[in-house]
Amino acid sequence: MRTLVINLERETDRLAHMRRVFGEQGLDFEVVKAVDATQLSQRELEAGRSGEPRFYELGAGEIACFLSHRKCWEIAAKHRDAYTIICEDDIFLGENASAVFGNADWVPTGTALVRIEACRPKSLIGNRPVAQVGGRQLFPLFKAFAGAGAYVISREIATEFLEDTKVFGDPVDQFLFNPERIEGRGLKFLQLNPAVAIQEYFLKPEEHRELGSALRSERRGKRRSGVAKLTREALRPFQQFSSFVSGVYNLHFSDRHWVRVPFL
């Protein structure tokens, strides 16, 4: 199974990090040159602001990130392998990663995408595993709110994604794990648990991070302020109570539950 790593050409420290992390487990990868936010054309900027945004208007960094993932989808859609692993260049790998990265024999038939990373926000997954690999289990994935650092994508869904994103309006992680897309189209998305990868942002406290992220800074700049911020804060207790009720219901009366996927 082919592994692609997105790397901006001038980010040599990140590439060295990936070579070290993968090399420690005897794994190889191919570098996909990331789209540079400073070099975006007007057409590319418009492509990332023509869709209907559910969150905020994308900055140049978000658009470049999305286009970088699209480059990987183009490769995956044309490759002879049924599945391709796509990684960003700030991840760390867990134990026995070679069991996951070696080949795709463990991926259940008909799977569109497997999320193999852990993130801080909780994810809604099924109660029963559908497969396992290297001591880890695979669960149906219904909702996830962050992270596009490491995932396995099928040739077929990569082709669909390319068609669906000629214009777009959301960050790439929100596009990938939009629950309306997952359930509304009957796609089989899975979550690896425990996860085998994690981005530095979710792994380390801020004072210990070494790789940095211009994209995170851009996202912080998009946070609501003024009346919008006050409204969000006022609604927070009601949203938390709603999430609590939903969690209890899912745990006891449905086939799914919320979980903070661990990294191991």
C-alpha positions in Angstrom: 0.0 0.0 0.0 1.4 3.3 -1.1 2.1 6.0 1.5 2.1 9.7 0.5 3.4 12.5 2.8 2.4 16.1 2.1 5.4 18.4 2.6 6.0 22.1 1.7 9.3 22.2 -0.1 10.8 24.8 2.3 9.8 22.9 5.4 12.9 20.8 5.5 12.7 20.2 9.3 9.3 18.6 8.9 10.5 16.3 6.2 13.5 15.3 8.4 11.0 14.6 11.2 9.0 12.3 8.9 12.0 10.4 7.7 13.1 9.9 11.3 9.7 8.7 12.5 9.1 6.4 9.5 12.7 5.2 9.4 12.5 4.1 13.1 9.9 1.5 12.0 11.5 0.6 8.7 8.8 2.3 6.6 9.0 4.2 3.4 6.9 7.0 1.9 6.7 9.2 -1.1 6.8 13.0 -0.8 4.0 15.0 -2.4 5.0 18.6 -2.9 2.5 20.7 -0.9 0.7 23.6 -2.6 2.3 26.9 -1.3 -0.2 29.4 0.1 2.0 32.2 -0.9 1.9 31.1 -4.6 -1.9 30.6 -5.0 -3.4 32.0 -8.2 -6.6 33.9 -8.1 -8.4 31.0 -9.7 -7.2 28.7 -6.8 -8.3 31.2 -4.2 -11.7 31.4 -5.8 -12.0 27.6 -5.9 -11.7 27.5 -2.1 -14.2 30.3 -1.6 -16.9 29.3 -4.1 -18.5 26.5 -2.1 -21.0 27.1 0.7 -18.9 27.4 3.9 -20.3 25.8 7.1 -17.7 27.5 9.3 -15.9 30.5 7.9 -14.3 31.8 4.8 -11.1 29.9 4.2 -7.8 31.6 4.4 -5.0 31.0 1.9 -3.4 28.4 4.1 -6.5 26.4 4.4 -7.1 26.5 0.7 -3.5 25.4 0.0 -3.9 22.6 2.5 -7.1 21.4 0.8 -5.4 21.6 -2.6 -2.5 19.6 -1.3 -4.8 16.8 -0.3 -6.5 17.0 -3.7 -3.1 16.3 -5.3 -2.9 13.1 -3.2 -6.4 12.1 -4.2 -5.4 12.5 -7.8 -2.5 10.1 -7.3 -4.7 7.6 -5.3 -7.4 7.7 -8.0 -5.0 6.7 -10.7 -2.8 4.2 -8.9 -3.1 0.5 -9.3 -3.4 -0.1 -5.5 -6.9 -0.2 -4.2 -5.9 1.9 -1.1 -3.4 4.7 -0.4 -2.3 6.2 2.9 -2.2 10.0 3.0 -0.2 11.7 5.8 0.6 15.3 6.7 4.2 16.0 7.8 3.7 16.6 11.5 2.6 13.1 12.6 4.1 10.6 15.0 3.6 6.9 14.7 2.5 4.4 17.4 3.6 0.9 18.1 3.8 -1.7 15.4 2.9 0.8 12.7 4.2 -1.5 10.0 1.1 -3.8 10.5 -1.1 -0.9 9.3 1.3 0.7 6.7 2.5 -2.6 5.2 -0.4 -3.6 3.0 -4.2 -3.2 2.7 -5.2 -6.8 3.4 -6.7 -5.7 6.7 -9.1 -3.2 5.1 -12.6 -4.6 4.9 -14.1 -4.9 1.5 -16.1 -1.8 0.4 -14.4 0.6 2.8 -14.2 4.1 1.5 -11.9 5.7 4.1 -10.1 4.7 7.3 -9.1 7.3 9.8 -6.0 6.1 11.5 -5.1 9.1 13.6 -6.2 10.2 17.1 -7.4 13.7 17.9 -8.4 15.6 21.0 -12.1 16.0 20.1 -14.3 12.9 20.6 -15.5 10.9 17.6 -18.8 9.0 17.2 -18.0 5.3 16.4 -19.9 2.1 16.4 -20.1 -0.2 19.4 -18.8 -3.3 17.7 -15.5 -3.7 15.8 -15.7 -4.9 12.2 -12.1 -6.0 11.8 -8.7 -5.8 13.4 -5.0 -5.3 12.5 -1.9 -5.5 14.6 -3.7 -5.5 17.9 -6.0 -2.6 17.0 -9.6 -2.7 16.1 -11.7 -1.0 13.3 -15.0 0.5 14.2 -17.6 2.2 12.0 -17.1 6.0 12.0 -20.1 8.3 12.0 -18.8 11.7 13.1 -15.4 13.3 13.6 -14.7 17.0 14.1 -11.0 17.4 13.4 -7.9 15.9 11.8 -6.7 15.1 8.4 -3.2 14.0 9.5 -3.4 10.4 8.5 -6.0 8.3 6.7 -6.4 5.5 4.2 -8.4 6.3 1.1 -9.8 4.0 -1.5 -9.3 4.6 -5.2 -13.0 4.9 -5.8 -13.7 7.5 -3.1 -10.6 9.5 -4.1 -12.2 9.8 -7.6 -15.5 10.9 -6.1 -13.7 13.5 -3.9 -12.0 15.0 -6.9 -15.4 15.5 -8.6 -17.0 16.9 -5.5 -14.3 19.5 -4.8 -13.8 21.4 -8.0 -15.0 24.2 -5.7 -15.1 23.9 -1.9 -15.7 26.0 1.1 -14.7 24.1 4.2 -11.4 22.9 5.7 -10.2 19.6 4.4 -10.8 17.7 7.7 -14.4 19.0 7.9 -15.0 18.0 4.3 -13.6 14.5 4.8 -15.6 13.7 7.9 -18.9 15.6 7.2 -21.5 13.3 8.8 -24.0 14.2 6.1 -21.6 12.7 3.5 -20.8 9.6 5.5 -24.3 8.6 6.4 -26.3 10.4 3.8 -24.4 8.6 1.0 -24.0 5.3 2.8 -20.2 5.4 2.7 -18.2 3.0 4.8 -15.9 5.1 6.9 -13.9 3.4 9.7 -11.9 4.5 12.7 -8.8 2.6 13.9 -8.8 2.2 17.7 -6.3 2.7 19.2 -5.0 5.0 16.5 -1.6 4.5 15.0 -0.8 8.1 14.2 -1.2 11.5 15.8 -0.3 15.1 14.9 2.1 16.9 17.1 -0.6 19.5 17.9 -2.7 16.9 19.6 0.2 15.0 21.1 2.3 17.7 22.9 1.5 20.8 25.0 2.2 24.0 23.2 5.5 24.7 25.0 7.0 21.4 23.8 6.0 21.6 20.1 8.9 21.8 17.7 7.3 21.7 14.2 4.9 24.6 14.5 2.0 25.3 12.2 1.1 28.4 10.3 -2.2 26.9 9.5 -3.2 26.8 13.2 -2.3 30.5 13.5 -4.6 31.2 10.5 -7.4 29.2 12.1 -7.1 31.1 15.4 -7.5 34.3 13.4 -10.8 33.0 12.1 -12.3 32.6 15.6 -15.4 34.6 16.3 -15.2 37.8 18.2 -17.6 40.4 19.5 -21.3 39.6 19.4 -20.6 36.3 17.7 -18.2 35.2 20.5 -20.7 36.2 23.2 -23.5 34.3 21.5 -21.3 31.2 21.2 -20.4 31.4 24.9 -24.0 31.9 25.9 -25.0 28.8 24.0 -22.1 26.7 25.2 -23.9 25.3 28.4 -26.9 24.3 26.3 -24.7 22.6 23.7 -22.8 20.8 26.5 -26.0 19.5 28.0 -27.3 18.4 24.6 -24.0 16.6 24.0 -24.3 14.9 27.4 -27.8 13.7 26.7 -26.8 12.5 23.2 -23.9 10.7 24.7 -26.0 8.9 27.3 -28.6 8.0 24.6 -25.9 6.7 22.2 -24.2 4.7 25.0 -27.3 2.9 26.2 -29.8 2.9 23.4 -28.0 2.9 20.0 -25.3 1.1 18.1 -22.7 3.8 18.6 -21.0 5.9 21.2 -18.7 9.0 21.6 -15.1 8.2 22.4 -11.8 10.1 22.5 -9.7 7.7 20.4 -6.4 7.0 22.1 -3.0 6.9 20.5 -0.8 3.9 21.1 
